[in-house]
Amino acid sequence: MYYRKLGNTGLMISEIGFGTIPVLQGSVPVLPEYFNLEEEEALAVMEHGFSLGCNLFDTAIVPEYGDAEVKLGKFAERVGRERIIISDKARFYDGNEMYQAVECSCETMGTTPDIYFVHQVDGEHEDEVFRKGGALDALTELKGEGKIRFTGIASHYYDTLLRGAMDERVDVLQGSGNLLERGMLDRMREERQFREKGLLINKVYAAGLLPARFPVRTLIGSVLAYPVSGVLIGLGTIEQIDAAMDWDVKKETGELLSFDEVLTVLEREYAPIPCDRCQRCICPHGTEIHTLFRQYQYFFLGKDYWALKKMGLGIAKSAAYCRKCTRMSCLEMCPKKIRIPDEMQKLERLVNAHPIVRKEE
């Protein structure tokens, strides 16, 4: 295992961090696929990762990740709390709610987290998080009280992460990216503010869809080729850990397949939209174009029902806006020169071709 600096925190973390979603149990509607491990099996899986040099373990508050936080606390006690780094998070944007969430996490785990993130911050809640008395202020206060060591912002949105990178209260950022969805990683590499923060990347496997098409070592090594602190991989079996933490992964670092090469592989199965989710395509009507394109890709990569459900929530309005729009500013913003209005109509036809989903919505 190799290690990298986590920004200016003074921590050295394993390049591959252990995501604990797959070891949880419980009813978690937003996480329909996990391994549902019993406690002893879960602890054994985490211990195996630790034995291979992993020292960063990422979790979330109980309502979000089932009992993963509970299991991580027991694992920390078993191997020695001082020997691992715990990253935790909660989806609360108000300061009072976040303060209570952290206290709840500390009680659940029986220890204090090293890093605590405001989880999944988006444009709708961004101002609430960053304002005076918001969740970030609460984390800063908790840091001062010694209940956490470092503060964090986790988001799938570039603009939100950039705001975090420019805020002195933020120590660590958590974003997403992979071999296909690399646009945000490309932008962060060019923006110097990100170099001052610890930067963790999740969704390296694209919800588990890419390993069926690319070697795991290529997926991980390609993200580690960027100036990031480490990657977070959801791990639920010994076999998955061995594949992710294979020492040969280090030999692949820096060998980044071109975007066109990735598309060529996917073209064996379907006609991919050449979108890397750079998030530059700002729609005047509020459509998240890159998110809809992601759902299209995921439909053909294997998460068909989930993707259709997501697309069906707003594609009719979005496609209608495209048909009427005369500004077409998104076309000028897209570096890939995607014919966005045409693709939007294609997405609408895809959803309309599946009446079960349309009926449910």
C-alpha angles and dihedrals in degrees: 000000000000125000136214137193115264096225112274096332094102090235123128110210133188111259088236115055124197114243109204101204093103094055096055130107128200140068107305109163095192090055106054096163121057138123098252094216124194114238100260092045090049092050091049091052092051091046090054091055090048091050089058092055104269110146101165118082120181125200142148140226116291099259089057104038103026110227097338091110090053092051092046090054091054091046091052090053092048098051097030122273094236091059097064139050117227122208115191136174147182134197098235122122102182116085097231093049092048092049090053091045092057092048088050091050091051091051093046095050097036090230142063121266119239093217128021122192134199095232128230098351111189137178093272093058102026097099091048091054097048100038125099108285093017129127094279092054088051092053090048090053091048090050089054090051092051095243090120130015101214139017127230146188119209120193144146090219124091097209091052092049091048090053088052091048090055095047115092091209091067119085103172135025128203118200138157135248146133144173091294102031096048101130095099091047090053091052094047091051090059096046112083094202090073091060090069094059136063107256124202122183126208133179089055089148093042095240090321094301103111102058089073088062106031133034113264091234089056092049094050096038092050092058093043087056086074121079094265131133096231148314129257115221124186105234127188107154139044089243092055091050093050091050094048097042097042107140089227089070086081091061089058095053110116095022097110116179111227117251090246090054090053091050090050090058092049092047088071087073108028144340103280122206105241093234120135093184096247086155095221093123101095111184116213088217095053100253113153094224096179092052093052090048089051091054090051091054092046091051091062095037093060113280092094102149095041092048094048091050090053094045091047092060094075114355095105093058093040093051091047091053089051092053091053100036116111098176097066090184090155090069091059092047097050111095090194091057091230115178090237099181091053092049091050091056089050090054091050091052090050093054093044090053089065107063095179092064092041091051093051091052 
